[in-house]
Amino acid sequence: MADAFLPYGRHWIEDDDIAAVAEVLRGDWLTQGPKVAEFEEAVAAKVGARHAVAFNSGTSALHGAILAAGIGTGAGGRSDDECASPAVSFLATANCALHAGAKPVFADVDALSVHSSPAHFEAVLTERTRAVMPVHFAGHAVDMPGIAELVRRRAPGAVIIEDACHAPGALHADGSPVGSLRYGDMVMFSFHPVKHAAAGEGGVITCDRDDLAAGLRLYRSHGMVKDPALLERPAEGPWYYEMHELGYNFRMPDMNAALGLSQWRKLDRFVARRRELAAYYHGAFADAEARGLLRRPPTGADPGREADPTAHRNSWHIYILHIDFARVGKPRTQVVAELRARGVGTQVHYFPVPLQPYYRRLLGDQAGLLPGAERHYAEALTIPLFPLMTDADAARVAAAVHEVLGA
């Protein structure tokens, strides 16, 4: 992509991906066909889960997970059911609690890793906590052993729903893949175009429990059942179905599943390239960090093997520089504009959710109560990282950042 404008992230669609979608378009099923089940089986097999349930977006997948767990008024729970999630994430992580009629509560994050630690979550757990929702931010696995132990001890009735939309291909510290259910009850992957594998839009929940899988499938399809063993009127006929819960149309079309499946099969290649690019950036910005202009993100590398990209447990959805804009002598808006003029796109992930106008009206002003989240937002700048980038692209990004920051 030499000399082209470099966005912070983008998809990589190849001819076999196009052929996979075209095959569905020429077939008998555009939706509710066999390709969704094939996609689900591939995701489950890759991460070692018993079940994978596909949805039309990661947002609806999280909503379905909350409902399947019986949380909130939309699932027969209570309006004071609480769901704890990090203060820094995409809006959907917290919004799914509200959609289900439950209450979101926010844990602060570490200003560099942007992870909510067990201590951060412990500060917000109450007797009403029904779900804890850690986020594997930027592709780096959060401390799931510590969080799982905390939940067992402090909120034993709560489910753990891992938001892994940034982290397919990432590994926990013990080497197990994110999504394998070693620590959580459900794990969500996103298939948005800027994520590791694209389905256009889409989300998948992995789980090992049969009851949760059944609930996920129920709520994604209008709350309908057709299994004769579950029907109140099983003798009606083959056309008959019953609505047992208030569900939604969260189904993934076969066209999206075909693209997601084709892309998912390339996950290892895509993640390997992301690791190579991140390793280059990490070396390129070492001097700027030593000079105090910025901080580099945690690599997730095994101890003592920091320079070896194959040692990384991080699957690198994004690469965030934490910049001391005061020391640089330029506000972030100017840095963004100057990088854009050099053909380098950037983004900021994310403005803290509880500081959004809607949540301020709902929960009151929490400014000053989340120091890690606020420091992260004040410093963060995401630079381009996606598998289609060449080595020359990465060098161009690094050179532009150095020039703009005076590094």
C-alpha positions as CSV (number, residue, x, y, z in Angstrom):
1,M,0.0,0.0,0.0
2,A,3.0,2.3,-0.6
3,D,2.0,6.0,-0.7
4,A,-1.7,5.2,-0.2
5,F,-3.5,6.7,2.8
6,L,-3.2,4.2,5.7
7,P,-6.3,4.0,7.9
8,Y,-5.8,2.7,11.5
9,G,-7.3,-0.7,10.4
10,R,-9.0,-2.3,7.5
11,H,-10.1,-5.7,6.1
12,W,-8.1,-7.9,3.7
13,I,-10.5,-9.6,1.2
14,E,-9.0,-12.1,-1.2
15,D,-10.4,-14.0,-4.2
16,D,-11.2,-17.1,-2.2
17,D,-13.3,-14.9,0.2
18,I,-15.3,-13.5,-2.7
19,A,-15.7,-17.0,-4.2
20,A,-17.1,-18.3,-0.8
21,V,-19.8,-15.6,-0.8
22,A,-20.6,-16.1,-4.5
23,E,-21.1,-19.8,-3.8
24,V,-23.8,-18.9,-1.3
25,L,-25.4,-16.3,-3.6
26,R,-25.7,-19.0,-6.3
27,G,-27.2,-21.5,-3.8
28,D,-30.5,-22.1,-2.2
29,W,-29.9,-20.4,1.2
30,L,-29.1,-16.8,1.8
31,T,-30.1,-17.0,5.5
32,Q,-30.9,-19.7,8.0
33,G,-29.0,-22.2,5.9
34,P,-26.1,-24.6,6.5
35,K,-23.3,-22.2,6.2
36,V,-23.9,-20.6,9.6
37,A,-23.6,-24.0,11.3
38,E,-20.4,-24.7,9.4
39,F,-19.0,-21.3,10.5
40,E,-20.0,-22.0,14.1
41,E,-18.3,-25.4,14.1
42,A,-15.1,-23.9,12.8
43,V,-14.9,-21.2,15.5
44,A,-15.7,-23.7,18.2
45,A,-13.0,-26.2,17.0
46,K,-10.4,-23.4,16.7
47,V,-10.7,-22.3,20.3
48,G,-11.6,-25.6,21.9
49,A,-15.2,-24.7,22.9
50,R,-18.2,-27.1,22.9
51,H,-20.5,-24.5,21.4
52,A,-20.3,-21.5,19.2
53,V,-23.4,-19.5,18.4
54,A,-23.4,-16.9,15.6
55,F,-25.2,-13.5,15.7
56,N,-25.5,-10.7,13.2
57,S,-23.1,-8.5,15.2
58,G,-20.9,-8.6,18.2
59,T,-23.4,-6.2,19.9
60,S,-26.3,-8.5,19.5
61,A,-24.1,-11.4,20.6
62,L,-23.4,-9.6,23.9
63,H,-27.1,-8.8,24.3
64,G,-28.0,-12.4,23.7
65,A,-25.4,-13.6,26.2
66,I,-26.9,-11.4,29.0
67,L,-30.4,-12.7,28.1
68,A,-29.2,-16.4,28.0
69,A,-27.8,-15.9,31.5
70,G,-31.2,-14.8,32.8
71,I,-30.0,-11.3,33.6
72,G,-32.3,-8.3,33.6
73,T,-36.0,-7.8,33.1
74,G,-35.9,-8.9,29.5
75,A,-34.9,-12.4,30.6
76,G,-36.9,-12.8,33.8
77,G,-34.3,-11.3,36.0
78,R,-34.5,-8.0,38.0
79,S,-34.0,-4.4,37.1
80,D,-31.3,-4.1,39.8
81,D,-29.2,-6.9,38.3
82,E,-25.7,-5.4,37.8
83,C,-23.2,-6.1,35.1
84,A,-19.7,-4.9,35.7
85,S,-17.5,-3.9,32.7
86,P,-14.4,-1.8,32.1
87,A,-14.8,2.0,31.8
88,V,-12.9,1.9,28.5
89,S,-14.3,-0.3,25.8
90,F,-16.7,0.1,22.9
91,L,-20.2,1.1,23.9
92,A,-21.7,-2.3,23.3
93,T,-20.0,-4.0,26.3
94,A,-22.0,-1.9,28.7
95,N,-25.0,-1.2,26.6
96,C,-26.0,-4.9,26.4
97,A,-26.9,-4.7,30.1
98,L,-29.3,-1.8,29.5
99,H,-30.8,-3.5,26.5
100,A,-31.7,-6.4,28.8
101,G,-33.1,-4.2,31.5
102,A,-30.1,-4.6,33.9
103,K,-27.7,-2.0,35.3
104,P,-24.2,-1.4,34.0
105,V,-21.5,-0.6,36.5
106,F,-17.9,0.5,35.5
107,A,-14.5,-0.7,36.7
108,D,-11.5,1.6,36.2
109,V,-8.6,0.4,34.0
110,D,-4.9,0.5,34.0
111,A,-3.9,3.6,32.0
112,L,-1.4,1.7,29.8
113,S,-2.7,-1.8,29.3
114,V,-6.3,-0.5,29.4
115,H,-7.3,-3.7,31.3
116,S,-9.5,-3.9,34.4
117,S,-7.6,-5.9,36.9
118,P,-9.1,-8.1,39.6
119,A,-8.6,-5.2,42.0
120,H,-10.5,-2.9,39.7
121,F,-13.4,-5.3,39.4
122,E,-13.4,-6.0,43.1
123,A,-14.0,-2.3,43.8
124,V,-17.4,-2.4,42.0
125,L,-18.8,-5.8,42.9
126,T,-21.9,-5.9,45.1
127,E,-24.5,-8.5,46.2
128,R,-26.4,-7.6,43.0
129,T,-23.6,-8.4,40.6
130,R,-24.9,-10.9,38.0
131,A,-22.3,-10.6,35.3
132,V,-18.6,-9.6,35.1
133,M,-17.5,-8.7,31.6
134,P,-13.7,-8.4,31.2
135,V,-12.4,-7.0,27.9
136,H,-9.3,-8.4,26.2
137,F,-8.3,-4.9,25.1
138,A,-6.3,-4.4,21.9
139,G,-5.6,-8.1,21.6
140,H,-3.8,-8.6,24.9
141,A,-5.5,-11.2,27.2
142,V,-6.6,-9.8,30.5
143,D,-5.8,-11.5,33.8
144,M,-8.6,-14.1,33.6
145,P,-7.2,-16.4,36.3
146,G,-7.3,-13.6,38.8
147,I,-10.7,-12.4,37.6
148,A,-12.2,-15.9,37.7
149,E,-10.9,-16.4,41.3
150,L,-12.4,-13.1,42.3
151,V,-15.8,-13.9,40.9
152,R,-15.9,-17.3,42.6
153,R,-15.0,-15.7,45.9
154,R,-17.0,-12.4,45.8
155,A,-19.9,-13.0,43.4
156,P,-20.3,-16.8,43.1
157,G,-23.6,-16.5,41.3
158,A,-22.3,-14.3,38.6
159,V,-21.5,-15.3,35.0
160,I,-18.2,-14.2,33.4
161,I,-18.8,-13.0,29.8
162,E,-15.4,-12.2,28.1
163,D,-15.5,-9.5,25.4
164,A,-12.8,-10.8,23.1
165,C,-13.7,-8.8,20.0
166,H,-10.1,-7.5,20.0
167,A,-8.5,-10.8,20.7
168,P,-9.1,-13.8,18.4
169,G,-5.8,-15.7,18.2
170,A,-4.6,-14.3,21.5
171,L,-3.4,-16.6,24.3
172,H,-3.8,-16.6,28.0
173,A,-0.6,-16.6,30.2
174,D,-1.0,-20.4,30.5
175,G,-0.9,-20.8,26.7
176,S,-4.6,-21.6,26.2
177,P,-6.5,-19.7,23.5
178,V,-8.8,-16.8,24.3
179,G,-12.3,-18.3,23.8
180,S,-11.5,-21.7,25.2
181,L,-13.7,-21.2,28.3
182,R,-11.0,-22.1,30.7
183,Y,-12.0,-19.2,32.9
184,G,-15.2,-17.6,31.6
185,D,-18.7,-18.9,30.9
186,M,-19.1,-17.2,27.5
187,V,-16.7,-15.4,25.2
188,M,-17.6,-13.0,22.4
189,F,-15.7,-12.6,19.1
190,S,-16.5,-9.8,16.6
191,F,-16.3,-10.1,12.8
192,H,-16.5,-6.4,12.0
193,P,-14.3,-5.5,9.0
194,V,-11.5,-3.9,11.1
195,K,-11.2,-7.0,13.3
196,H,-9.0,-10.0,12.8
197,A,-11.5,-11.8,10.5
198,A,-14.3,-10.1,8.7
199,A,-17.8,-11.2,8.0
200,G,-19.1,-7.8,7.0
201,E,-20.9,-7.7,10.4
202,G,-21.1,-10.6,12.8
203,G,-20.4,-11.9,16.3
204,V,-20.0,-15.3,17.8
205,I,-20.4,-16.5,21.4
206,T,-18.5,-19.5,22.5
207,C,-19.6,-21.5,25.6
208,D,-19.4,-25.0,27.1
209,R,-22.7,-25.1,28.9
210,D,-25.6,-26.6,27.0
211,D,-28.2,-24.4,28.8
212,L,-26.4,-21.2,27.8
213,A,-26.1,-22.4,24.2
214,A,-29.8,-23.2,24.1
215,G,-30.6,-19.7,25.5
216,L,-28.3,-18.0,22.9
217,R,-30.1,-19.8,20.0
218,L,-33.5,-19.0,21.5
219,Y,-33.0,-15.3,22.0
220,R,-31.3,-14.8,18.6
221,S,-34.4,-16.1,16.7
222,H,-37.4,-14.3,18.2
223,G,-37.6,-16.7,21.2
224,M,-39.0,-19.4,18.9
225,V,-38.8,-23.1,19.3
226,K,-39.7,-25.9,16.8
227,D,-38.2,-28.9,18.6
228,P,-41.3,-31.2,19.3
229,A,-39.9,-32.1,22.7
230,L,-40.2,-28.5,23.8
231,L,-43.6,-27.6,22.2
232,E,-46.8,-27.3,24.2
233,R,-48.7,-28.5,21.1
234,P,-46.4,-31.0,19.5
235,A,-49.1,-32.5,17.3
236,E,-49.9,-29.4,15.3
237,G,-47.7,-30.2,12.3
238,P,-44.3,-29.6,10.7
239,W,-45.1,-25.9,10.1
240,Y,-45.7,-25.2,13.7
241,Y,-43.5,-23.1,16.1
242,E,-44.0,-21.5,19.5
243,M,-42.6,-18.3,21.0
244,H,-41.4,-19.2,24.5
245,E,-39.5,-15.9,25.2
246,L,-39.3,-12.4,23.9
247,G,-36.4,-12.8,21.5
248,Y,-34.9,-10.8,18.6
249,N,-33.9,-11.2,15.0
250,F,-30.2,-11.5,15.7
251,R,-29.6,-14.2,13.1
252,M,-26.5,-14.1,10.9
253,P,-27.1,-14.5,7.2
254,D,-25.3,-17.3,5.3
255,M,-23.5,-14.8,3.1
256,N,-21.9,-13.3,6.2
257,A,-21.1,-16.7,7.6
258,A,-19.4,-17.8,4.3
259,L,-17.2,-14.7,4.4
260,G,-16.5,-15.2,8.1
261,L,-15.6,-18.8,7.7
262,S,-13.2,-18.1,4.8
263,Q,-11.5,-15.4,6.8
264,W,-11.4,-17.4,10.0
265,R,-9.4,-20.1,8.3
266,K,-6.7,-17.4,7.7
267,L,-6.6,-16.3,11.4
268,D,-3.2,-17.7,12.1
269,R,-1.7,-15.9,9.1
270,F,-3.4,-12.7,9.9
271,V,-2.3,-12.8,13.5
272,A,1.3,-13.7,12.6
273,R,1.5,-10.6,10.4
274,R,0.0,-8.4,13.1
275,R,2.7,-9.6,15.5
276,E,5.4,-8.8,13.0
277,L,4.1,-5.3,12.5
278,A,3.8,-4.7,16.3
279,A,7.3,-6.0,16.8
280,Y,8.6,-3.5,14.3
281,Y,6.7,-0.7,15.9
282,H,7.9,-1.7,19.4
283,G,11.5,-1.4,18.2
284,A,10.9,1.8,16.2
285,F,9.5,3.7,19.2
286,A,11.9,2.5,21.9
287,D,14.0,5.7,21.7
288,A,10.9,8.0,21.8
289,E,9.8,6.1,24.9
290,A,13.3,6.5,26.4
291,R,13.0,10.2,25.8
292,G,9.7,10.4,27.7
293,L,7.6,11.4,24.6
294,L,5.4,8.3,24.7
295,R,4.8,4.9,26.2
296,R,4.5,1.8,24.1
297,P,1.8,-0.8,24.7
298,P,2.4,-4.0,26.6
299,T,3.5,-6.7,24.2
300,G,2.2,-9.8,26.0
301,A,5.5,-11.5,25.1
302,D,6.9,-14.3,27.2
303,P,9.5,-13.0,29.7
304,G,12.9,-12.7,28.3
305,R,11.7,-13.0,24.7
306,E,10.5,-9.5,24.1
307,A,12.1,-9.0,20.7
308,D,10.7,-12.3,19.3
309,P,7.3,-11.7,17.7
310,T,6.5,-15.4,17.8
311,A,6.6,-15.2,21.6
312,H,3.8,-12.7,21.8
313,R,0.5,-13.9,23.3
314,N,-1.0,-10.6,22.1
315,S,-3.0,-10.9,18.8
316,W,-2.7,-7.1,18.2
317,H,-6.0,-5.8,17.1
318,I,-4.7,-2.2,17.5
319,Y,-1.4,-0.6,18.4
320,I,-1.9,2.4,20.8
321,L,0.8,4.9,21.6
322,H,0.3,6.8,24.9
323,I,1.8,10.2,24.1
324,D,2.8,13.0,26.4
325,F,1.2,15.7,24.3
326,A,2.3,18.4,26.7
327,R,5.9,17.4,26.4
328,V,5.6,17.1,22.6
329,G,4.2,20.6,22.6
330,K,1.2,19.9,20.4
331,P,-2.4,19.0,21.3
332,R,-3.7,15.6,20.0
333,T,-5.8,17.3,17.4
334,Q,-2.7,18.9,15.8
335,V,-0.8,15.6,15.9
336,V,-3.8,13.8,14.2
337,A,-4.0,16.5,11.5
338,E,-0.3,16.5,10.8
339,L,-0.2,12.7,10.6
340,R,-3.2,12.7,8.3
341,A,-1.4,15.2,6.0
342,R,1.4,12.6,5.7
343,G,-1.1,9.9,4.7
344,V,-1.3,8.3,8.2
345,G,-4.7,7.8,9.7
346,T,-5.3,7.5,13.4
347,Q,-8.1,6.8,15.9
348,V,-8.6,7.0,19.6
349,H,-9.9,3.9,21.4
350,Y,-11.9,4.9,23.4
351,F,-13.6,7.8,25.2
352,P,-14.6,6.3,28.6
353,V,-18.1,5.0,28.4
354,P,-19.4,6.3,31.8
355,L,-18.4,9.8,30.7
356,Q,-20.6,9.7,27.6
357,P,-23.6,12.1,27.8
358,Y,-26.1,9.3,28.0
359,Y,-24.4,7.6,30.9
360,R,-23.8,10.9,32.7
361,R,-27.6,11.5,32.6
362,L,-28.2,7.9,33.8
363,L,-25.5,7.5,36.5
364,G,-24.4,11.1,37.3
365,D,-21.1,12.7,36.7
366,Q,-18.2,10.3,37.3
367,A,-15.5,12.7,36.2
368,G,-12.4,12.2,38.4
369,L,-13.6,8.8,39.7
370,L,-11.9,6.8,37.0
371,P,-8.3,8.1,37.0
372,G,-6.9,5.2,34.9
373,A,-9.5,5.5,32.2
374,E,-9.2,9.3,32.1
375,R,-5.4,9.2,31.8
376,H,-5.6,6.6,29.1
377,Y,-8.0,8.7,27.1
378,A,-5.9,11.9,27.5
379,E,-2.8,10.1,26.1
380,A,-4.1,7.5,23.6
381,L,-3.5,7.5,19.8
382,T,-4.0,4.4,17.7
383,I,-1.8,4.1,14.7
384,P,-2.2,1.9,11.6
385,L,-1.9,-1.8,12.0
386,F,-3.5,-4.4,9.8
387,P,-2.2,-7.5,7.9
388,L,-2.4,-5.9,4.5
389,M,0.3,-3.4,5.4
390,T,3.8,-3.8,4.0
391,D,7.0,-3.4,5.8
392,A,7.4,-0.1,3.9
393,D,4.0,1.0,5.2
394,A,5.0,0.4,8.8
395,A,8.3,2.3,8.2
396,R,6.3,5.2,6.7
397,V,4.0,5.3,9.8
398,A,6.9,5.2,12.2
399,A,8.8,7.9,10.3
400,A,5.7,10.2,10.2
401,V,5.1,9.7,14.0
402,H,8.8,10.6,14.7
403,E,8.6,13.6,12.5
404,V,5.4,15.0,14.0
405,L,6.4,14.3,17.6
406,G,9.9,15.7,17.1
407,A,11.4,12.4,18.0
